[in-house]
Amino acid sequence: MDKINLLEKLSQFNDYWKPKIVGELNGQHIKLVKLKGEFVWHHHDIEDELFLVLKGTLTIRLKDRDVVLTENEFFIVPRGIEHKPVAIKEVHILLFEPVSTLNTGNVQDSRTVSRPVSIIS
Amino acid sequence: MDKINLLEKLSQFNDYWKPKIVGELNGQHIKLVKLKGEFVWHHHDIEDELFLVLKGTLTIRLKDRDVVLTENEFFIVPRGIEHKPVAIKEVHILLFEPVSTLNTGNVQDSRTVSRPVSIIS
């Protein structure tokens, strides 16, 4: 494979809530996604999910608190934990999660992406 | 867990070639490490290893080519592939790799870190 430049890959798409695969290793995916607005409450039964903010501010609502992430901050949502990403303004995120991870977890929604697109090459 | 600020965690240590654990999920570690100089040639038998440059420039020497990474660029070294990280000046790296990964892979060296320190909390 070749190296991946995160900013170059982010410049290749402008849709929201559609994760793009930019790397795969050890059964895990590295994905990039742009978010704006409120997502659905959901959880992942068997996957922990890492959100790293590359640009902007992301609030991850949990049932008992909000986690507010700005650039260069990450949070790991453990498997089974209900969460709802909220982006008041556009935010750019790197996700690190198992290949099996569905973006809406246990919920079927109009924004469910069952087969994320790869933009590795 | 709480959120992790990468720059804050990087400010907590100044030693080279000593990966620090800042996250764990799905059997994988997120580590931060500062590198300067030339590392040893090595490979990992069963682990793919991701290097993401947060600051500076890293050259990953492979047997057939060099991969030069600057800020916001990553490269995945597949399992079994010989590689040698080289940092002419100090470089700050985020690593994604399985919990089982030893920094020097198949090689025992004075810089082998068999039990990386966690700085999550």
gemmi code that builds the backbone of each chain (N, CA, C; Angstrom):
import gemmi

chains = {
    "A": [
        ("MET", (0.823, -1.201, 0.000), (0.000, 0.000, 0.000), (0.859, 1.254, 0.000)),
        ("ASP", (0.240, 2.377, -0.227), (0.920, 3.656, -0.139), (0.533, 4.368, 1.150)),
        ("LYS", (1.233, 5.434, 1.443), (0.845, 6.242, 2.592), (-0.480, 6.935, 2.315)),
        ("ILE", (-1.137, 7.324, 3.395), (-2.418, 8.033, 3.300), (-2.266, 9.411, 3.935)),
        ("ASN", (-2.669, 10.434, 3.197), (-2.689, 11.788, 3.746), (-4.132, 12.107, 4.145)),
        ("LEU", (-4.350, 12.334, 5.430), (-5.722, 12.495, 5.935), (-6.420, 13.703, 5.322)),
        ("LEU", (-5.697, 14.810, 5.173), (-6.332, 16.023, 4.646), (-6.691, 15.856, 3.171)),
        ("GLU", (-5.813, 15.184, 2.456), (-6.103, 14.927, 1.035), (-7.340, 14.036, 0.900)),
        ("LYS", (-7.426, 13.014, 1.741), (-8.602, 12.121, 1.677), (-9.871, 12.868, 2.078)),
        ("LEU", (-9.778, 13.733, 3.081), (-10.956, 14.505, 3.495), (-11.436, 15.440, 2.392)),
        ("SER", (-10.518, 15.879, 1.534), (-10.900, 16.799, 0.453), (-11.645, 16.075, -0.663)),
        ("GLN", (-11.680, 14.739, -0.601), (-12.290, 13.973, -1.701), (-13.793, 13.755, -1.537)),
        ("PHE", (-14.355, 14.167, -0.406), (-15.807, 13.978, -0.250), (-16.386, 15.092, 0.609)),
        ("ASN", (-17.691, 15.293, 0.457), (-18.349, 16.358, 1.207), (-19.676, 15.924, 1.816)),
        ("ASP", (-20.002, 14.635, 1.689), (-21.276, 14.194, 2.260), (-21.115, 13.928, 3.760)),
        ("TYR", (-22.237, 14.051, 4.468), (-22.218, 13.855, 5.915), (-22.695, 12.456, 6.281)),
        ("TRP", (-22.148, 11.950, 7.381), (-22.594, 10.677, 7.980), (-22.322, 9.463, 7.112)),
        ("LYS", (-21.387, 9.604, 6.151), (-21.039, 8.484, 5.266), (-19.559, 8.139, 5.469)),
        ("PRO", (-19.254, 7.247, 6.358), (-17.841, 6.923, 6.639), (-17.147, 6.333, 5.413)),
        ("LYS", (-15.903, 6.767, 5.202), (-15.080, 6.260, 4.097), (-13.897, 5.489, 4.688)),
        ("ILE", (-13.643, 4.317, 4.158), (-12.522, 3.504, 4.630), (-11.223, 4.038, 4.032)),
        ("VAL", (-10.235, 4.321, 4.897), (-8.926, 4.769, 4.414), (-7.791, 3.849, 4.864)),
        ("GLY", (-8.119, 2.830, 5.642), (-7.085, 1.883, 6.050), (-7.709, 0.648, 6.669)),
        ("GLU", (-6.997, -0.475, 6.570), (-7.468, -1.713, 7.194), (-6.268, -2.449, 7.766)),
        ("LEU", (-6.395, -2.849, 9.023), (-5.316, -3.606, 9.664), (-5.870, -4.382, 10.836)),
        ("ASN", (-5.379, -5.609, 10.976), (-5.746, -6.431, 12.135), (-7.262, -6.533, 12.352)),
        ("GLY", (-7.999, -6.626, 11.263), (-9.450, -6.757, 11.383), (-10.163, -5.466, 11.745)),
        ("GLN", (-9.433, -4.357, 11.705), (-9.985, -3.055, 12.067), (-9.972, -2.149, 10.833)),
        ("HIS", (-10.877, -1.191, 10.831), (-10.872, -0.164, 9.795), (-10.474, 1.196, 10.374)),
        ("ILE", (-9.777, 1.953, 9.559), (-9.603, 3.384, 9.784), (-10.562, 4.048, 8.809)),
        ("LYS", (-11.450, 4.873, 9.339), (-12.417, 5.555, 8.489), (-12.349, 7.050, 8.728)),
        ("LEU", (-12.722, 7.809, 7.692), (-12.913, 9.246, 7.839), (-14.380, 9.535, 7.608)),
        ("VAL", (-14.895, 10.509, 8.352), (-16.294, 10.880, 8.164), (-16.472, 12.355, 8.508)),
        ("LYS", (-17.359, 13.013, 7.770), (-17.752, 14.384, 8.096), (-19.152, 14.335, 8.693)),
        ("LEU", (-19.328, 15.028, 9.785), (-20.608, 15.014, 10.489), (-21.141, 16.435, 10.621)),
        ("LYS", (-22.453, 16.548, 10.541), (-23.110, 17.824, 10.835), (-24.545, 17.517, 11.225)),
        ("GLY", (-24.946, 18.012, 12.387), (-26.284, 17.748, 12.876), (-26.284, 16.708, 13.987)),
        ("GLU", (-27.446, 16.110, 14.208), (-27.598, 15.133, 15.289), (-27.778, 13.746, 14.707)),
        ("PHE", (-27.068, 12.793, 15.238), (-27.208, 11.418, 14.786), (-28.245, 10.713, 15.661)),
        ("VAL", (-28.448, 9.433, 15.413), (-29.399, 8.656, 16.220), (-28.707, 8.062, 17.443)),
        ("TRP", (-29.474, 7.902, 18.508), (-28.986, 7.131, 19.645), (-28.801, 5.682, 19.187)),
        ("HIS", (-27.654, 5.094, 19.532), (-27.417, 3.685, 19.175), (-26.285, 3.139, 20.037)),
        ("HIS", (-26.083, 1.843, 19.933), (-24.900, 1.236, 20.546), (-24.395, 0.127, 19.633)),
        ("HIS", (-23.182, -0.321, 19.910), (-22.589, -1.435, 19.172), (-22.413, -2.594, 20.151)),
        ("ASP", (-23.003, -3.748, 19.809), (-23.000, -4.866, 20.764), (-21.603, -5.378, 21.073)),
        ("ILE", (-20.756, -5.489, 20.034), (-19.468, -6.159, 20.262), (-18.268, -5.321, 19.818)),
        ("GLU", (-18.515, -4.045, 19.531), (-17.406, -3.218, 19.052), (-17.215, -1.976, 19.923)),
        ("ASP", (-15.975, -1.769, 20.356), (-15.588, -0.474, 20.911), (-15.296, 0.441, 19.727)),
        ("GLU", (-15.570, 1.736, 19.893), (-15.463, 2.655, 18.754), (-14.684, 3.903, 19.187)),
        ("LEU", (-13.644, 4.228, 18.415), (-12.834, 5.399, 18.728), (-13.167, 6.544, 17.793)),
        ("PHE", (-13.445, 7.729, 18.366), (-13.671, 8.963, 17.616), (-12.496, 9.907, 17.891)),
        ("LEU", (-11.767, 10.268, 16.843), (-10.691, 11.254, 16.960), (-11.075, 12.469, 16.114)),
        ("VAL", (-11.141, 13.634, 16.737), (-11.537, 14.842, 16.000), (-10.326, 15.438, 15.278)),
        ("LEU", (-10.456, 15.608, 13.964), (-9.402, 16.220, 13.152), (-9.670, 17.696, 12.919)),
        ("LYS", (-10.952, 18.059, 12.909), (-11.317, 19.466, 12.695), (-12.708, 19.709, 13.280)),
        ("GLY", (-12.856, 20.790, 14.040), (-14.165, 21.134, 14.577), (-14.382, 20.598, 15.989)),
        ("THR", (-15.627, 20.553, 16.375), (-16.005, 20.132, 17.731), (-17.133, 19.112, 17.646)),
        ("LEU", (-16.960, 18.008, 18.334), (-17.969, 16.945, 18.362), (-18.417, 16.712, 19.794)),
        ("THR", (-19.722, 16.664, 19.985), (-20.250, 16.236, 21.280), (-20.742, 14.797, 21.144)),
        ("ILE", (-20.250, 13.945, 22.017), (-20.773, 12.574, 22.079), (-21.670, 12.511, 23.307)),
        ("ARG", (-22.974, 12.449, 23.063), (-23.910, 12.358, 24.178), (-23.956, 10.919, 24.675)),
        ("LEU", (-23.776, 10.764, 25.965), (-23.945, 9.479, 26.631), (-25.164, 9.621, 27.533)),
        ("LYS", (-25.654, 8.532, 28.066), (-26.875, 8.618, 28.872), (-26.667, 9.440, 30.145)),
        ("ASP", (-25.430, 9.446, 30.661), (-25.184, 10.128, 31.936), (-24.353, 11.394, 31.830)),
        ("ARG", (-23.874, 11.720, 30.600), (-23.029, 12.912, 30.447), (-22.766, 13.171, 28.981)),
        ("ASP", (-22.224, 14.353, 28.703), (-21.770, 14.680, 27.355), (-20.247, 14.716, 27.345)),
        ("VAL", (-19.652, 14.194, 26.286), (-18.202, 14.303, 26.097), (-17.982, 15.239, 24.920)),
        ("VAL", (-17.296, 16.344, 25.146), (-17.066, 17.336, 24.096), (-15.620, 17.215, 23.624)),
        ("LEU", (-15.456, 16.924, 22.334), (-14.125, 16.711, 21.763), (-13.784, 17.814, 20.775)),
        ("THR", (-12.586, 18.358, 20.908), (-12.080, 19.298, 19.903), (-10.863, 18.662, 19.220)),
        ("GLU", (-10.221, 19.418, 18.362), (-9.130, 18.867, 17.552), (-8.062, 18.187, 18.402)),
        ("ASN", (-7.614, 17.045, 17.905), (-6.577, 16.250, 18.583), (-7.061, 15.590, 19.866)),
        ("GLU", (-8.368, 15.464, 20.004), (-8.910, 14.740, 21.149), (-9.676, 13.513, 20.667)),
        ("PHE", (-9.534, 12.416, 21.427), (-10.322, 11.233, 21.071), (-11.047, 10.692, 22.286)),
        ("PHE", (-12.064, 9.896, 21.990), (-12.840, 9.216, 23.027), (-13.192, 7.837, 22.505)),
        ("ILE", (-13.110, 6.865, 23.380), (-13.489, 5.493, 23.020), (-14.835, 5.186, 23.650)),
        ("VAL", (-15.836, 4.906, 22.822), (-17.149, 4.484, 23.312), (-17.102, 2.966, 23.466)),
        ("PRO", (-17.180, 2.471, 24.700), (-17.105, 1.018, 24.881), (-18.332, 0.319, 24.296)),
        ("ARG", (-18.151, -0.929, 23.897), (-19.267, -1.730, 23.367), (-20.430, -1.716, 24.356)),
        ("GLY", (-21.644, -1.675, 23.813), (-22.825, -1.747, 24.660), (-23.303, -0.410, 25.197)),
        ("ILE", (-22.496, 0.636, 25.046), (-22.844, 1.941, 25.621), (-23.625, 2.782, 24.599)),
        ("GLU", (-24.821, 3.214, 24.993), (-25.637, 4.080, 24.129), (-24.935, 5.423, 23.941)),
        ("HIS", (-24.915, 5.892, 22.691), (-24.284, 7.185, 22.421), (-24.944, 7.832, 21.211)),
        ("LYS", (-24.796, 9.156, 21.173), (-25.394, 9.936, 20.094), (-24.435, 11.058, 19.726)),
        ("PRO", (-23.760, 10.943, 18.581), (-22.879, 12.029, 18.142), (-23.694, 13.250, 17.709)),
        ("VAL", (-23.260, 14.421, 18.129), (-23.913, 15.682, 17.770), (-22.844, 16.681, 17.323)),
        ("ALA", (-23.035, 17.234, 16.128), (-22.104, 18.233, 15.595), (-22.900, 19.471, 15.226)),
        ("ILE", (-22.764, 20.520, 16.017), (-23.517, 21.745, 15.737), (-23.027, 22.357, 14.423)),
        ("LYS", (-21.704, 22.375, 14.253), (-21.115, 22.758, 12.965), (-20.398, 21.538, 12.388)),
        ("GLU", (-20.020, 21.634, 11.137), (-19.328, 20.512, 10.497), (-18.087, 20.108, 11.277)),
        ("VAL", (-17.915, 18.805, 11.434), (-16.742, 18.289, 12.130), (-16.175, 17.119, 11.324)),
        ("HIS", (-14.834, 17.005, 11.345), (-14.147, 15.939, 10.618), (-13.555, 14.958, 11.617)),
        ("ILE", (-13.863, 13.682, 11.400), (-13.569, 12.647, 12.389), (-12.775, 11.509, 11.768)),
        ("LEU", (-11.840, 10.968, 12.533), (-11.218, 9.685, 12.204), (-11.808, 8.647, 13.149)),
        ("LEU", (-12.261, 7.534, 12.573), (-12.819, 6.428, 13.351), (-11.862, 5.242, 13.298)),
        ("PHE", (-11.734, 4.573, 14.418), (-10.956, 3.331, 14.463), (-11.861, 2.302, 15.091)),
        ("GLU", (-12.212, 1.265, 14.340), (-13.214, 0.319, 14.826), (-13.122, -0.973, 14.044)),
        ("PRO", (-13.685, -2.068, 14.579), (-13.630, -3.334, 13.858), (-14.331, -3.258, 12.497)),
        ("VAL", (-13.862, -4.074, 11.580), (-14.421, -4.125, 10.229), (-15.927, -4.356, 10.267)),
        ("SER", (-16.388, -5.069, 11.288), (-17.812, -5.425, 11.385), (-18.721, -4.271, 11.802)),
        ("THR", (-18.148, -3.118, 12.158), (-18.942, -2.059, 12.776), (-19.889, -1.373, 11.790)),
        ("LEU", (-21.162, -1.308, 12.159), (-22.174, -0.590, 11.386), (-22.340, 0.790, 12.028)),
        ("ASN", (-22.415, 1.844, 11.184), (-22.409, 3.203, 11.762), (-23.565, 3.472, 12.715)),
        ("THR", (-24.731, 2.877, 12.439), (-25.872, 3.112, 13.326), (-26.063, 1.983, 14.347)),
        ("GLY", (-25.068, 1.096, 14.440), (-25.098, 0.063, 15.471), (-26.336, -0.802, 15.409)),
        ("ASN", (-27.065, -0.829, 16.522), (-28.253, -1.679, 16.655), (-29.491, -1.087, 15.988)),
        ("VAL", (-29.368, 0.100, 15.399), (-30.531, 0.812, 14.852), (-30.471, 0.817, 13.329)),
        ("GLN", (-31.595, 0.621, 12.711), (-31.694, 0.778, 11.254), (-32.293, 2.152, 10.994)),
        ("ASP", (-31.639, 2.937, 10.169), (-31.994, 4.351, 10.022), (-31.723, 4.745, 8.575)),
        ("SER", (-32.279, 5.874, 8.157), (-32.030, 6.327, 6.783), (-30.544, 6.599, 6.544)),
        ("ARG", (-29.797, 6.816, 7.617), (-28.367, 7.092, 7.458), (-27.494, 5.849, 7.657)),
        ("THR", (-28.106, 4.691, 7.820), (-27.324, 3.461, 7.941), (-26.518, 3.227, 6.663)),
        ("VAL", (-25.221, 2.987, 6.821), (-24.344, 2.682, 5.682), (-23.857, 1.248, 5.871)),
        ("SER", (-24.496, 0.322, 5.157), (-24.159, -1.086, 5.388), (-22.864, -1.487, 4.705)),
        ("ARG", (-22.494, -0.774, 3.638), (-21.231, -1.084, 2.967), (-20.449, 0.204, 2.734)),
        ("PRO", (-19.646, 0.601, 3.708), (-18.884, 1.851, 3.536), (-17.938, 1.757, 2.334)),
        ("VAL", (-17.802, 2.868, 1.655), (-16.931, 2.950, 0.485), (-15.480, 3.059, 0.929)),
        ("SER", (-14.598, 2.407, 0.207), (-13.152, 2.569, 0.433), (-12.624, 3.655, -0.485)),
        ("ILE", (-11.829, 4.568, 0.074), (-11.145, 5.571, -0.753), (-9.634, 5.455, -0.559)),
        ("ILE", (-9.199, 4.213, -0.252), (-7.771, 3.991, -0.029), (-6.970, 4.317, -1.295)),
        ("SER", (-7.482, 3.898, -2.446), (-6.713, 4.163, -3.671), (-7.541, 5.016, -4.631)),
    ],
    "B": [
        ("MET", (-14.246, 5.786, 30.853), (-13.012, 6.527, 30.575), (-13.301, 7.987, 30.235)),
        ("ASP", (-12.271, 8.779, 30.238), (-12.376, 10.169, 29.825), (-11.795, 10.337, 28.424)),
        ("LYS", (-12.027, 11.517, 27.858), (-11.415, 11.796, 26.572), (-9.905, 11.927, 26.746)),
        ("ILE", (-9.193, 11.772, 25.643), (-7.736, 11.895, 25.638), (-7.359, 13.025, 24.693)),
        ("ASN", (-6.541, 13.956, 25.198), (-6.000, 15.018, 24.355), (-4.575, 14.625, 23.956)),
        ("LEU", (-4.353, 14.443, 22.668), (-3.060, 13.919, 22.214), (-1.903, 14.851, 22.564)),
        ("LEU", (-2.113, 16.156, 22.420), (-1.017, 17.097, 22.678), (-0.683, 17.150, 24.171)),
        ("GLU", (-1.725, 17.070, 24.980), (-1.491, 17.050, 26.431), (-0.709, 15.800, 26.822)),
        ("LYS", (-1.082, 14.661, 26.260), (-0.368, 13.419, 26.590), (1.073, 13.472, 26.090)),
        ("LEU", (1.287, 14.052, 24.905), (2.651, 14.160, 24.377), (3.530, 15.052, 25.262)),
        ("SER", (2.901, 16.007, 25.948), (3.679, 16.917, 26.806), (4.123, 16.239, 28.098)),
        ("GLN", (3.614, 15.035, 28.345), (3.916, 14.360, 29.618), (5.193, 13.520, 29.584)),
        ("PHE", (5.820, 13.408, 28.426), (7.058, 12.613, 28.387), (7.995, 13.154, 27.314)),
        ("ASN", (9.278, 12.869, 27.480), (10.272, 13.356, 26.533), (11.274, 12.293, 26.103)),
        ("ASP", (11.075, 11.064, 26.560), (12.025, 10.023, 26.159), (11.692, 9.512, 24.761)),
        ("TYR", (12.726, 9.002, 24.083), (12.558, 8.504, 22.726), (12.423, 6.980, 22.709)),
        ("TRP", (11.653, 6.494, 21.744), (11.525, 5.052, 21.468), (10.823, 4.294, 22.588)),
        ("LYS", (10.077, 5.018, 23.447), (9.359, 4.362, 24.550), (7.859, 4.607, 24.370)),
        ("PRO", (7.169, 3.727, 23.669), (5.736, 3.940, 23.405), (4.932, 3.993, 24.702)),
        ("LYS", (3.982, 4.920, 24.754), (3.077, 5.056, 25.906), (1.659, 4.710, 25.458)),
        ("ILE", (0.984, 3.904, 26.225), (-0.393, 3.524, 25.896), (-1.337, 4.658, 26.280)),
        ("VAL", (-2.168, 5.107, 25.338), (-3.164, 6.145, 25.642), (-4.589, 5.683, 25.372)),
        ("GLY", (-4.742, 4.461, 24.854), (-6.088, 3.943, 24.622), (-6.045, 2.449, 24.344)),
        ("GLU", (-7.140, 1.770, 24.674), (-7.233, 0.342, 24.370), (-8.658, 0.035, 23.928)),
        ("LEU", (-8.773, -0.680, 22.809), (-10.094, -1.061, 22.301), (-9.965, -2.242, 21.369)),
        ("ASN", (-10.899, -3.177, 21.489), (-10.960, -4.314, 20.569), (-9.630, -5.061, 20.451)),
        ("GLY", (-8.918, -5.174, 21.560), (-7.648, -5.897, 21.543), (-6.493, -5.124, 20.932)),
        ("GLN", (-6.734, -3.834, 20.690), (-5.728, -2.979, 20.068), (-5.308, -1.883, 21.055)),
        ("HIS", (-4.098, -1.401, 20.876), (-3.635, -0.252, 21.648), (-3.491, 0.975, 20.753)),
        ("ILE", (-3.785, 2.120, 21.334), (-3.372, 3.402, 20.772), (-2.179, 3.819, 21.610)),
        ("LYS", (-1.066, 4.086, 20.951), (0.141, 4.485, 21.679), (0.667, 5.788, 21.088)),
        ("LEU", (1.367, 6.543, 21.924), (2.118, 7.708, 21.465), (3.593, 7.426, 21.690)),
        ("VAL", (4.415, 7.913, 20.780), (5.858, 7.719, 20.949), (6.590, 8.875, 20.275)),
        ("LYS", (7.703, 9.278, 20.888), (8.595, 10.261, 20.274), (9.834, 9.515, 19.781)),
        ("LEU", (10.214, 9.809, 18.566), (11.346, 9.109, 17.952), (12.397, 10.118, 17.523)),
        ("LYS", (13.642, 9.730, 17.645), (14.738, 10.523, 17.081), (15.899, 9.575, 16.842)),
        ("GLY", (16.410, 9.578, 15.610), (17.509, 8.684, 15.257), (17.027, 7.509, 14.428)),
        ("GLU", (17.845, 6.468, 14.397), (17.538, 5.285, 13.582), (17.180, 4.123, 14.489)),
        ("PHE", (16.113, 3.437, 14.158), (15.710, 2.268, 14.924), (16.339, 1.027, 14.282)),
        ("VAL", (16.013, -0.128, 14.828), (16.539, -1.382, 14.278), (15.601, -1.919, 13.182)),
        ("TRP", (16.182, -2.612, 12.223), (15.365, -3.374, 11.278), (14.638, -4.473, 12.043)),
        ("HIS", (13.334, -4.618, 11.784), (12.578, -5.679, 12.457), (11.282, -5.913, 11.705)),
        ("HIS", (10.570, -6.959, 12.086), (9.216, -7.163, 11.574), (8.353, -7.721, 12.690)),
        ("HIS", (7.050, -7.700, 12.466), (6.092, -8.273, 13.418), (5.418, -9.454, 12.726)),
        ("ASP", (5.511, -10.627, 13.340), (5.014, -11.842, 12.677), (3.512, -11.813, 12.425)),
        ("ILE", (2.741, -11.314, 13.419), (1.281, -11.441, 13.301), (0.553, -10.110, 13.464)),
        ("GLU", (1.300, -9.010, 13.474), (0.640, -7.723, 13.696), (0.920, -6.754, 12.544)),
        ("ASP", (-0.143, -6.155, 12.021), (0.002, -4.986, 11.154), (0.168, -3.776, 12.079)),
        ("GLU", (0.932, -2.794, 11.625), (1.261, -1.660, 12.505), (1.037, -0.348, 11.760)),
        ("LEU", (0.251, 0.541, 12.371), (-0.026, 1.832, 11.743), (0.782, 2.937, 12.425)),
        ("PHE", (1.478, 3.725, 11.610), (2.218, 4.902, 12.063), (1.510, 6.145, 11.525)),
        ("LEU", (1.031, 6.999, 12.421), (0.445, 8.289, 12.030), (1.329, 9.399, 12.597)),
        ("VAL", (1.823, 10.275, 11.720), (2.706, 11.351, 12.171), (1.880, 12.532, 12.672)),
        ("LEU", (2.130, 12.927, 13.921), (1.451, 14.078, 14.522), (2.309, 15.331, 14.419)),
        ("LYS", (3.639, 15.153, 14.422), (4.547, 16.296, 14.312), (5.887, 15.817, 13.762)),
        ("GLY", (6.402, 16.545, 12.787), (7.708, 16.200, 12.240), (7.619, 15.319, 11.009)),
        ("THR", (8.731, 14.674, 10.698), (8.842, 13.830, 9.501), (9.468, 12.491, 9.878)),
        ("LEU", (8.824, 11.426, 9.447), (9.324, 10.074, 9.720), (9.570, 9.353, 8.401)),
        ("THR", (10.739, 8.737, 8.298), (10.985, 7.842, 7.167), (10.855, 6.404, 7.649)),
        ("ILE", (10.013, 5.635, 6.970), (9.946, 4.200, 7.248), (10.682, 3.502, 6.115)),
        ("ARG", (11.853, 2.971, 6.442), (12.620, 2.261, 5.409), (12.059, 0.848, 5.262)),
        ("LEU", (11.758, 0.494, 4.031), (11.374, -0.874, 3.689), (12.508, -1.444, 2.840)),
        ("LYS", (12.470, -2.724, 2.583), (13.585, -3.333, 1.849), (13.661, -2.820, 0.417)),
        ("ASP", (12.496, -2.434, -0.140), (12.490, -2.030, -1.544), (12.251, -0.547, -1.769)),
        ("ARG", (11.984, 0.225, -0.681), (11.712, 1.653, -0.853), (11.651, 2.331, 0.507)),
        ("ASP", (11.648, 3.655, 0.465), (11.444, 4.443, 1.673), (10.071, 5.098, 1.605)),
        ("VAL", (9.356, 5.114, 2.722), (8.087, 5.839, 2.815), (8.325, 7.029, 3.741)),
        ("VAL", (8.128, 8.239, 3.222), (8.366, 9.446, 4.004), (7.024, 10.036, 4.421)),
        ("LEU", (6.818, 10.146, 5.720), (5.547, 10.625, 6.268), (5.733, 11.965, 6.956)),
        ("THR", (4.845, 12.914, 6.629), (4.822, 14.166, 7.378), (3.485, 14.256, 8.126)),
        ("GLU", (3.249, 15.384, 8.763), (2.064, 15.528, 9.617), (0.777, 15.145, 8.897)),
        ("ASN", (-0.079, 14.435, 9.608), (-1.370, 13.987, 9.096), (-1.266, 12.907, 8.026)),
        ("GLU", (-0.134, 12.252, 7.973), (0.016, 11.119, 7.055), (0.242, 9.844, 7.854)),
        ("PHE", (-0.369, 8.746, 7.369), (-0.096, 7.462, 8.018), (0.281, 6.410, 7.000)),
        ("PHE", (0.911, 5.371, 7.525), (1.295, 4.213, 6.716), (1.089, 2.971, 7.564)),
        ("ILE", (0.567, 1.930, 6.933), (0.385, 0.655, 7.614), (1.464, -0.309, 7.137)),
        ("VAL", (2.297, -0.764, 8.062), (3.297, -1.781, 7.740), (2.641, -3.142, 7.941)),
        ("PRO", (2.444, -3.907, 6.865), (1.790, -5.203, 7.026), (2.664, -6.183, 7.821)),
        ("ARG", (1.990, -7.124, 8.479), (2.726, -8.158, 9.222), (3.750, -8.845, 8.318)),
        ("GLY", (4.893, -9.164, 8.890), (5.911, -9.904, 8.146), (6.860, -9.046, 7.343)),
        ("ILE", (6.555, -7.762, 7.215), (7.372, -6.871, 6.387), (8.471, -6.201, 7.224)),
        ("GLU", (9.730, -6.389, 6.781), (10.854, -5.755, 7.470), (10.771, -4.240, 7.308)),
        ("HIS", (10.986, -3.533, 8.402), (10.960, -2.070, 8.337), (11.881, -1.479, 9.387)),
        ("LYS", (12.281, -0.247, 9.124), (13.206, 0.465, 10.016), (12.793, 1.927, 10.076)),
        ("PRO", (12.183, 2.368, 11.167), (11.835, 3.789, 11.299), (13.100, 4.635, 11.486)),
        ("VAL", (13.140, 5.747, 10.781), (14.269, 6.683, 10.878), (13.720, 8.097, 11.022)),
        ("ALA", (14.180, 8.794, 12.068), (13.756, 10.183, 12.315), (15.006, 11.041, 12.423)),
        ("ILE", (15.260, 11.841, 11.400), (16.461, 12.681, 11.429), (16.326, 13.718, 12.541)),
        ("LYS", (15.121, 14.312, 12.636), (14.805, 15.192, 13.771), (13.692, 14.533, 14.577)),
        ("GLU", (13.434, 15.071, 15.749), (12.389, 14.504, 16.603), (11.051, 14.449, 15.872)),
        ("VAL", (10.358, 13.346, 16.019), (9.042, 13.188, 15.402), (8.088, 12.567, 16.416)),
        ("HIS", (6.834, 12.996, 16.363), (5.810, 12.502, 17.287), (4.827, 11.636, 16.514)),
        ("ILE", (4.601, 10.443, 17.028), (3.857, 9.412, 16.290), (2.711, 8.868, 17.131)),
        ("LEU", (1.599, 8.581, 16.443), (0.532, 7.782, 17.035), (0.587, 6.406, 16.382)),
        ("LEU", (0.560, 5.373, 17.210), (0.573, 3.989, 16.731), (-0.767, 3.333, 17.012)),
        ("PHE", (-1.289, 2.594, 16.032), (-2.443, 1.698, 16.241), (-1.919, 0.292, 16.007)),
        ("GLU", (-2.041, -0.568, 16.958), (-1.517, -1.923, 16.773), (-2.098, -2.850, 17.825)),
        ("PRO", (-2.046, -4.168, 17.585), (-2.590, -5.103, 18.571), (-1.848, -5.002, 19.903)),
        ("VAL", (-2.569, -5.316, 20.963), (-2.007, -5.273, 22.308), (-0.719, -6.092, 22.397)),
        ("SER", (-0.634, -7.151, 21.598), (0.514, -8.067, 21.656), (1.791, -7.510, 21.037)),
        ("THR", (1.703, -6.334, 20.385), (2.838, -5.854, 19.585), (4.025, -5.412, 20.439)),
        ("LEU", (5.193, -5.949, 20.120), (6.449, -5.544, 20.762), (7.128, -4.540, 19.833)),
        ("ASN", (7.658, -3.437, 20.404), (8.170, -2.371, 19.539), (9.283, -2.824, 18.600)),
        ("THR", (10.124, -3.753, 19.055), (11.220, -4.212, 18.193), (10.880, -5.517, 17.468)),
        ("GLY", (9.626, -5.939, 17.549), (9.176, -7.097, 16.781), (9.971, -8.354, 17.103)),
        ("ASN", (10.577, -8.921, 16.054), (11.309, -10.183, 16.190), (12.709, -10.010, 16.760)),
        ("VAL", (13.114, -8.768, 17.041), (14.484, -8.478, 17.463), (14.504, -8.095, 18.943)),
        ("GLN", (15.494, -8.581, 19.657), (15.715, -8.140, 21.034), (16.826, -7.099, 20.997)),
        ("ASP", (16.570, -5.946, 21.589), (17.472, -4.806, 21.417), (17.470, -4.019, 22.719)),
        ("SER", (18.453, -3.143, 22.884), (18.484, -2.325, 24.107), (17.252, -1.437, 24.207)),
        ("ARG", (16.575, -1.195, 23.067), (15.389, -0.335, 23.095), (14.086, -1.121, 23.141)),
        ("THR", (14.164, -2.434, 23.276), (12.948, -3.239, 23.405), (12.186, -2.835, 24.664)),
        ("VAL", (10.899, -2.558, 24.493), (10.036, -2.206, 25.635), (8.996, -3.325, 25.761)),
        ("SER", (9.241, -4.243, 26.696), (8.349, -5.406, 26.777), (7.034, -5.076, 27.470)),
        ("ARG", (7.052, -4.061, 28.325), (5.809, -3.669, 28.993), (5.634, -2.156, 28.884)),
        ("PRO", (4.998, -1.702, 27.811), (4.819, -0.250, 27.650), (3.997, 0.325, 28.800)),
        ("VAL", (4.338, 1.518, 29.195), (3.635, 2.215, 30.274), (2.325, 2.797, 29.741)),
        ("SER", (1.289, 2.733, 30.554), (0.034, 3.412, 30.216), (0.028, 4.803, 30.839)),
        ("ILE", (-0.360, 5.800, 30.039), (-0.539, 7.153, 30.584), (-1.985, 7.604, 30.345)),
        ("ILE", (-2.900, 6.606, 30.322), (-4.308, 6.932, 30.079), (-4.845, 7.837, 31.191)),
        ("SER", (-4.502, 7.520, 32.429), (-5.019, 8.356, 33.534), (-3.888, 9.010, 34.296)),
    ],
}
model = gemmi.Model(1)
for chain_id, residues in chains.items():
    chain = gemmi.Chain(chain_id)
    for i, (resn, *xyz) in enumerate(residues, 1):
        res = gemmi.Residue()
        res.name, res.seqid = resn, gemmi.SeqId(i, " ")
        for name, pos in zip(("N", "CA", "C"), xyz):
            atom = gemmi.Atom()
            atom.name, atom.element = name, gemmi.Element(name[0])
            atom.pos, atom.b_iso = gemmi.Position(*pos), 0.0
            res.add_atom(atom)
        chain.add_residue(res)
    model.add_chain(chain)
structure = gemmi.Structure()
structure.add_model(model)
structure.setup_entities()
